[in-house]
Amino acid sequence: MFKIKRVYDTPSKDDGFRVLVDRIWPRGLSKETARIDLWLREIAPSAGLRKWFGHDPAKWPTFKTRYEKELDSKSALIEELLTLEKNYGIVTLVYGARDTEHNNAVVLKEYLETRKKGRSLNNCSSH
């Protein structure tokens, strides 16, 4: 199961394996406080896309499409996250943005769930 959580929210045991999915370390947080198991900065949107988006909800649909295209070229990182989920059961994608509905972790979680469904469909059809 993939979850998303803001890095400034208190970590809990229910988070499972915590992966920071931002390119930049969150302001004002120590590594101890954040309790991040893995910082996967390469999975974050490119600097250009992040700057263009600027967390403007009006740009959300285009941001999602562009970020998904970037994720298409990061298959090794996607596989790593899917493997972590298989091994730990719960992987929480941790992000720093204030907006809880319009951020890269939301897109990444949807993307991973789609890949997971595709995988299980492929596995079913091969039996």
C-alpha positions as CSV (number, residue, x, y, z in Angstrom):
1,M,0.0,0.0,0.0
2,F,1.2,3.5,-0.9
3,K,0.3,6.4,1.3
4,I,1.3,10.1,1.2
5,K,2.1,12.3,4.1
6,R,3.4,15.8,4.6
7,V,7.0,15.7,6.0
8,Y,6.0,18.2,8.7
9,D,3.3,15.9,10.1
10,T,4.4,13.6,12.9
11,P,5.8,10.3,11.7
12,S,4.0,7.2,13.0
13,K,4.5,3.4,12.9
14,D,1.6,3.2,10.4
15,D,3.8,5.0,7.9
16,G,5.8,1.9,7.2
17,F,8.9,2.7,5.1
18,R,9.1,6.5,4.6
19,V,10.5,7.9,1.3
20,L,11.1,11.6,0.8
21,V,10.1,12.3,-2.8
22,D,11.2,15.9,-3.0
23,R,14.3,17.2,-4.8
24,I,15.1,19.6,-1.9
25,W,15.4,18.7,1.8
26,P,12.5,20.4,3.7
27,R,13.3,23.6,5.5
28,G,13.8,23.6,9.2
29,L,13.7,19.8,9.6
30,S,16.5,17.6,11.0
31,K,17.0,14.1,9.6
32,E,16.1,12.7,13.0
33,T,12.8,14.7,13.2
34,A,11.8,13.8,9.6
35,R,12.6,10.0,10.2
36,I,13.1,9.4,6.5
37,D,14.2,5.9,5.5
38,L,15.1,6.8,1.9
39,W,15.5,10.2,0.2
40,L,14.7,9.5,-3.5
41,R,15.3,13.0,-4.9
42,E,15.7,11.7,-8.5
43,I,12.0,10.7,-8.5
44,A,10.9,14.3,-7.9
45,P,9.8,16.5,-10.8
46,S,12.6,18.2,-12.8
47,A,13.6,21.7,-11.5
48,G,12.1,23.3,-14.7
49,L,8.8,21.5,-14.2
50,R,8.7,22.4,-10.5
51,K,9.4,26.0,-11.1
52,W,6.9,26.2,-14.0
53,F,4.1,24.7,-11.8
54,G,4.8,26.8,-8.7
55,H,2.0,24.9,-6.9
56,D,-0.6,26.8,-9.0
57,P,-3.8,24.7,-8.9
58,A,-4.8,26.1,-12.3
59,K,-1.7,24.4,-13.8
60,W,-2.4,21.1,-12.1
61,P,-3.8,19.0,-15.0
62,T,-0.8,20.0,-17.2
63,F,1.6,19.4,-14.4
64,K,0.2,15.9,-13.8
65,T,0.6,15.0,-17.5
66,R,4.2,16.4,-17.7
67,Y,5.3,14.8,-14.5
68,E,3.8,11.4,-15.5
69,K,5.9,11.7,-18.7
70,E,9.0,12.3,-16.6
71,L,8.1,9.3,-14.5
72,D,7.9,7.2,-17.7
73,S,11.6,7.7,-18.1
74,K,12.4,6.7,-14.5
75,S,11.4,3.0,-14.6
76,A,14.3,1.8,-12.4
77,L,13.1,4.2,-9.6
78,I,9.5,3.1,-10.1
79,E,10.6,-0.5,-9.8
80,E,12.6,0.3,-6.6
81,L,9.4,1.8,-5.0
82,L,7.3,-1.1,-6.1
83,T,9.8,-3.5,-4.6
84,L,9.9,-1.5,-1.3
85,E,6.1,-1.8,-1.1
86,K,6.3,-5.5,-1.7
87,N,8.9,-5.9,1.0
88,Y,7.5,-3.5,3.6
89,G,3.8,-3.6,2.9
90,I,3.4,0.1,3.5
91,V,5.4,2.8,1.8
92,T,4.7,6.4,2.7
93,L,5.7,9.0,0.0
94,V,6.7,12.0,2.1
95,Y,6.6,15.5,0.6
96,G,7.1,19.1,1.9
97,A,4.5,21.1,-0.1
98,R,1.8,23.0,1.9
99,D,-0.9,22.0,-0.7
100,T,-2.0,18.5,0.2
101,E,-4.0,18.0,-3.0
102,H,-1.7,19.5,-5.7
103,N,1.8,18.1,-5.2
104,N,4.2,15.5,-6.8
105,A,3.5,12.8,-4.2
106,V,-0.2,12.8,-5.2
107,V,0.8,12.2,-8.8
108,L,3.5,9.6,-7.9
109,K,1.1,7.6,-5.7
110,E,-1.5,7.4,-8.5
111,Y,1.3,6.5,-11.0
112,L,2.6,3.7,-8.8
113,E,-0.9,2.3,-8.1
114,T,-1.6,2.2,-11.9
115,R,1.8,0.4,-12.5
116,K,0.9,-2.1,-9.7
117,K,-2.5,-2.8,-11.3
118,G,-0.9,-3.3,-14.7
119,R,1.6,-5.7,-13.1
120,S,-1.1,-7.8,-11.5
121,L,-3.1,-7.9,-14.7
122,N,0.0,-9.0,-16.6
123,N,0.7,-11.7,-14.0
124,C,-2.9,-13.0,-14.2
125,S,-2.9,-13.2,-18.0
126,S,0.4,-15.2,-18.1
127,H,-1.0,-18.0,-16.0
